[in-house]
């Protein structure tokens, strides 16, 4: 993927590996953080009303 | 004027981008979708972002949203994991093919239509979007008529009867002797759509699982999330290495979107299935209009 000759003619390539890694790691870290925050909020919400069936947060995509 | 994000050499309002992320995230949470097929054309139509950047940035943002879904569904243990694992190799190849195809289209210049010039990449990709979104909108409009109740149970579809071997069982959904190569080809097609259009799995894969294989709707929703996450990762690397990802824009979209998705999911509990289906179809209709408006604007 990083070698010359695999580009489409006329295409340019950014060889900034740290930037590419940031594009992967930052959204993943932010997504994990968001998941943890919402799970904590959901548990506290359910703990306040034990026994009552509350609608679960739907993460389907 | 407010804070701005520089995308493709021109500024776009950060608040406007955040609002787009919030709206798309809310709708995604309400309808249980990824939102990529809304985000990409709206970035192009509303903010003048180039298609390559919109696709790459959309895939980058999708890493965050698909990871949230993956973590959630892993605990609930929904979906057929064998299907996911068989799709992954094909989808990895497909996403690279899609990225290269998008890059190739971007270098092909423009075509003259009715006195105006339209870049080839916009013509091809936005035409694909219009056709696909129209099909999705029609199917949601029809499903809201009450047919969704029948989708709660397994109803083996035509794809499950394809005899191309080797074959395997899918015990979680109750299907036997399903063609493994066909699943791999489906992964290839899905990956190509992701790399070319920046869409996630739900909009393309769910109809295949529900109507092609006959998956119960809950299993269909839980299947493909792992593939989506892997495809978003590989697609982002592929597009980022071509300079097609604007990380600032992706993070702004992601923050707003993940918060509002939770609110949208809570709102969906208050609406009937029929109402959700109709609203979903109307929202997609709006996205189609935005895509067509962008094409007409370029011609005009």
HADDOCK unambig.tbl for C-alpha pairs under 7 A between the chains (distance, minus, plus):
assign (segid A and resid 8 and name CA) (segid B and resid 100 and name CA) 6.85 0.50 0.50
assign (segid A and resid 8 and name CA) (segid B and resid 104 and name CA) 6.12 0.50 0.50
assign (segid A and resid 10 and name CA) (segid B and resid 107 and name CA) 6.15 0.50 0.50
assign (segid A and resid 11 and name CA) (segid B and resid 103 and name CA) 6.70 0.50 0.50
assign (segid A and resid 12 and name CA) (segid B and resid 242 and name CA) 6.23 0.50 0.50
assign (segid A and resid 13 and name CA) (segid B and resid 241 and name CA) 5.78 0.50 0.50
assign (segid A and resid 13 and name CA) (segid B and resid 242 and name CA) 4.41 0.50 0.50
assign (segid A and resid 13 and name CA) (segid B and resid 243 and name CA) 6.41 0.50 0.50
assign (segid A and resid 14 and name CA) (segid B and resid 241 and name CA) 5.05 0.50 0.50
assign (segid A and resid 14 and name CA) (segid B and resid 242 and name CA) 5.44 0.50 0.50
assign (segid A and resid 14 and name CA) (segid B and resid 243 and name CA) 5.42 0.50 0.50
assign (segid A and resid 15 and name CA) (segid B and resid 241 and name CA) 6.29 0.50 0.50
assign (segid A and resid 20 and name CA) (segid B and resid 237 and name CA) 6.07 0.50 0.50
assign (segid A and resid 20 and name CA) (segid B and resid 240 and name CA) 5.59 0.50 0.50
assign (segid A and resid 20 and name CA) (segid B and resid 241 and name CA) 6.42 0.50 0.50
assign (segid A and resid 23 and name CA) (segid B and resid 60 and name CA) 6.42 0.50 0.50
assign (segid A and resid 23 and name CA) (segid B and resid 247 and name CA) 6.01 0.50 0.50
assign (segid A and resid 24 and name CA) (segid B and resid 60 and name CA) 6.83 0.50 0.50
assign (segid A and resid 24 and name CA) (segid B and resid 233 and name CA) 6.45 0.50 0.50
assign (segid A and resid 24 and name CA) (segid B and resid 236 and name CA) 6.88 0.50 0.50
assign (segid A and resid 27 and name CA) (segid B and resid 60 and name CA) 6.90 0.50 0.50
assign (segid A and resid 27 and name CA) (segid B and resid 61 and name CA) 6.34 0.50 0.50
assign (segid A and resid 27 and name CA) (segid B and resid 63 and name CA) 5.95 0.50 0.50
assign (segid A and resid 27 and name CA) (segid B and resid 64 and name CA) 4.77 0.50 0.50
assign (segid A and resid 27 and name CA) (segid B and resid 251 and name CA) 6.69 0.50 0.50
assign (segid A and resid 28 and name CA) (segid B and resid 63 and name CA) 5.88 0.50 0.50
assign (segid A and resid 28 and name CA) (segid B and resid 64 and name CA) 4.90 0.50 0.50
assign (segid A and resid 28 and name CA) (segid B and resid 67 and name CA) 6.75 0.50 0.50
assign (segid A and resid 30 and name CA) (segid B and resid 64 and name CA) 6.44 0.50 0.50
assign (segid A and resid 31 and name CA) (segid B and resid 64 and name CA) 4.13 0.50 0.50
assign (segid A and resid 31 and name CA) (segid B and resid 65 and name CA) 6.19 0.50 0.50
assign (segid A and resid 31 and name CA) (segid B and resid 67 and name CA) 6.18 0.50 0.50
assign (segid A and resid 31 and name CA) (segid B and resid 68 and name CA) 5.78 0.50 0.50
assign (segid A and resid 32 and name CA) (segid B and resid 67 and name CA) 6.99 0.50 0.50
assign (segid A and resid 32 and name CA) (segid B and resid 68 and name CA) 6.48 0.50 0.50
assign (segid A and resid 35 and name CA) (segid B and resid 68 and name CA) 5.56 0.50 0.50
assign (segid A and resid 57 and name CA) (segid B and resid 262 and name CA) 6.55 0.50 0.50
assign (segid A and resid 57 and name CA) (segid B and resid 265 and name CA) 6.15 0.50 0.50
assign (segid A and resid 57 and name CA) (segid B and resid 266 and name CA) 6.50 0.50 0.50
assign (segid A and resid 58 and name CA) (segid B and resid 265 and name CA) 5.70 0.50 0.50
assign (segid A and resid 59 and name CA) (segid B and resid 32 and name CA) 6.89 0.50 0.50
assign (segid A and resid 59 and name CA) (segid B and resid 69 and name CA) 5.02 0.50 0.50
assign (segid A and resid 59 and name CA) (segid B and resid 72 and name CA) 6.38 0.50 0.50
assign (segid A and resid 60 and name CA) (segid B and resid 32 and name CA) 4.79 0.50 0.50
assign (segid A and resid 60 and name CA) (segid B and resid 33 and name CA) 6.53 0.50 0.50
assign (segid A and resid 60 and name CA) (segid B and resid 69 and name CA) 5.92 0.50 0.50
assign (segid A and resid 60 and name CA) (segid B and resid 221 and name CA) 6.31 0.50 0.50
assign (segid A and resid 61 and name CA) (segid B and resid 32 and name CA) 4.68 0.50 0.50
assign (segid A and resid 61 and name CA) (segid B and resid 33 and name CA) 3.75 0.50 0.50
assign (segid A and resid 61 and name CA) (segid B and resid 34 and name CA) 4.53 0.50 0.50
assign (segid A and resid 61 and name CA) (segid B and resid 69 and name CA) 6.71 0.50 0.50
assign (segid A and resid 61 and name CA) (segid B and resid 202 and name CA) 6.07 0.50 0.50
